[in-house]
Amino acid sequence: MPAERTYFLGTHDEELERLGLQHRVWRPTMLECWQRAGIGLGSKVLDVGAGPGFAAADLA
């Protein structure tokens, strides 16, 4: 297994672009879900499996 594949799906530019696109497509839905779940300013959240961290950055 190549050293670059420490993340299950890889961390090469093409995969990061795919994950970024996926994040942009689902972001409005996820922001609404987090709001409905009561996640907001002052909340503590653990993002398990954060990948490149797109969702973690939104949650921060």
N, C-alpha and C positions, 0 to 999 in steps of 0.2 A: 504494500500500500504506500503510495507516495506520501512524503512528509506533509505536503500541502493539504491533505485530506483529514485534518484533525476535526473538522466539522463534517458531519455525515454526508452532506450533499456537496461538499467542497467549498472553497473560498475564492476560486478564480473569478475574474472580472465578469464573465458571462453569468455565473451563478449569482453573484451579488446583484447584477442588473435584474435578473429574474425575480429574486427576492424583493428588490426594491419596487418593481412593478406590481408584484403581488400585494405588497404593503399598501401602495397607493390605491389600488383597486378596492381593498377591504377596509382601508382606514376610516372612512365615514361610518361604516357599520360598526366597527370596533369601538370608535369613540362614543357612539350612542350606547352600545352595550355597557361600556365601562361606566358611563354616566348613570344609566339605569340601575347598575349594580351598586351605586353609591361611591364609586372610586373617584376621588377628586383631591383638591388641595388638602394636604395633611395626611392623606392615606398612605399606608405602607403596603407595598406590593412586591412580590417576588416573581420575576419573570424567568421561569425555568425553561431552558431550551431557547434562549434569547437569539440564537443565530447571530447575525450581524448587528442586532440591537435596534432595529427600526422601531418596533413596538415599545421597547424599553425607553427609548428616547421620548416617545409620546407620553408614556406614563410618568416620566420624570417631570 
